[in-house]
Amino acid sequence: MTHQNHQTNGASLEDCHTNFFALTELYGIKWRKLVWGESSGEGGEEGTALTDPVISSYARCLAGDILCVWRRVPAPQPPPDLYEVQAPAPPPPLSLRAAKELWIFWYGEEPDLNGLVAPELIASQGDQGSWESGLSYECRSLLFKALHNLIERCLLSRDFVRLGKWFVQPYDGDEEDVGKSPWHLSFSFAFFLHGESTVCASVDVRQHPPVRTLTSKRLARLNANDHPTHAKVILAPFGLEGTVTGREWGEADAATARLLDAWRQLYPLEQGCGAVEVVCGGARMRYPLPYVLVTEMEARAPPPPPAAALARRALHALTTPAPHQSSEVCYSETADKGEDFLDPTRKTPCTCAKWRRRRAPRAPRPEPFHRRAPPPPRHRARPHPP
């Protein structure tokens, strides 16, 4: 591009757009893995998630802008004991009592984890490594998840919500604030490694019907409908389908205040947001109001008018082949009540009263010249002598 005779089309990098961005480098990164085994299960599953040392430590590290991620792992099984009658059953895969790992990533010096990570978790058995010792595929995948967690935390603090893997900024006002466009934009992130150590992110942008927050006006409108499908909502951040019952609570309620405080450990919620009751999977629960969304996707179209049904029936009749019938049968009112489905391989003679143009019979073609018989010889008449 620095050649003196190099010609461009007049475009520059300022006029170009891309959905690929370089985020960071693997060179110089360090990591530490903290492991917490299965809990005894005392208190059952009623204990809050923040009492777990891994999840509580993850919430504090995430609030401190530290690259971190946690996951459930299968606990190592002890060798079988011949004298043991029955081994204890492992917890369900999504149980809080399952074994978990907390992964922390950083550059340079290791951050002080004394005020962030639970003391019993620091003292537990773990592992650590760096770029120099090599990064496995598992370690790189967890780093991508930690980057996604940090980006999600930033977007949620700017009034975005996550529905599955898609981020969207819902409308707060009434329907007239949406504008003329009936579509809403959402985007998702995907991470990949470019070259030897460059971590890049690609942004996928899609269109979908508008998503709106559940204001008091919309909540009253949903409660006014008698049909239960009209009260369907989408629950962030996992995009679950639920139904609102009409009950709502403010933070003055003690149970609601405890619920919202627990949510704020992982998701940034404003003070005084309140909660509503939703039914999801047959279970009733209180849900933070900012993460209960409504959309036009759930609105069913009204039944088609008789004219549309008649047009659809006529189109079906035109596009569906039928055997030929007489004009009296074709134009009778009971023509479509007793259809005769014949064998498609059998030919049916046509009895329609159709006018056909009759052509005059063509004259036979003459035979080719080389196939014609030779003409008979001609005898010349001789003159008689006088």
Buried (B, 14 or more C-beta within 10 A) or exposed (E): EEEEEEEEEEEEEEEEEEEEEEBBBBEEBBBBBBBBEBBEEEEEEEBEBBEBBBBBBBBBBBBEEBBBBBEBEEBEEEEEEEEEEEEEEBBEEEEBBBBBBBBBBBEEEEBEBEEBBBEEBBEBEBEEBEBEEEBEEEBBEBBBBBBBBBBBBEBBEEEBBBBEBBBBBBBEEEEEEBEEEEEBEBBBBBBEBEEEBBBBBEEEEEEBEBBBBBBEEBBEEBBEEEEEEBBBBBBBBEBBEBBBBEEBBEBEBEEBBEBBEBBBBBBBBEEEBBBBBBBBEEEEBBBBBBBBBBBBEBEEEEEEEEEEEEEEEEEEEEEEEEBEBEEEEEEEEEBEEEEEEEEEEEEEEEEEEEEEEEEEEEEEEEEEEEEEEEEEEEEEEEEEEE
